[in-house]
Amino acid sequence: MIVISAGSLQDLAECQAIYAHHVLVGTGSFEETPPTLEQMTERFEKVCAAGWSWLVARDGSELVGFGYFQQFHQRSAYRFTAEDSVYVRDNVRGQGVGKAIVAQLLIDAQAAGFRQMIAVIGDSENIGSVGVHASLGFQKVGQLRKVGYKFERWLDVVYMQRALDEAAGDDHPA
């Protein structure tokens, strides 16, 4: 049974270890050097200070994944558009952990006043992440070709998007 909850400072060492694995062996992140625990703490504190969500997934007492959302870009016109990030332990990929995290991020982002969620997926061959997002209603809206270079090869980036509140229409967001 996977339980999704708000992350805490005590979770960050495990989050950092999960993310470091993705940085060192995967192409879902275009970072090439894993951030330190101190850098992960800064990221966590930035997300939380802004009122955004940093979530962790647990299977019993074991942390098996984490995810968060933040504003898509810093410029003020993007203030209603969020971007999600999600990472799961390699040995639980394909078991619904990432989907459960993203599903809760969608709820949290809408509650925080966001109107759109963007997924920026590293590596167009990352069919797991593309599939998770598609299963939750995201549509592919673009692909940047050969914009990242990691592990001696060029990588694409896939952009996917989902409206968070279809009923809101195109009116002023307030």
Secondary structure, DSSP 8 states (H G I E B T S, - for coil): -EEEEE--GGGHHHHHHHHHHHHHH-SSS--SS---HHHHHHHHHHHHHTT--EEEEEETTEEEEEEEEEESSSSGGGTTEEEEEEEE-GGGTTSSHHHHHHHHHHHHHHHTT--EEEEEEESTT-HHHHHHHHHTT-EEEEEEEEEEEETTEEEEEEEEEEES-GGGTTS---
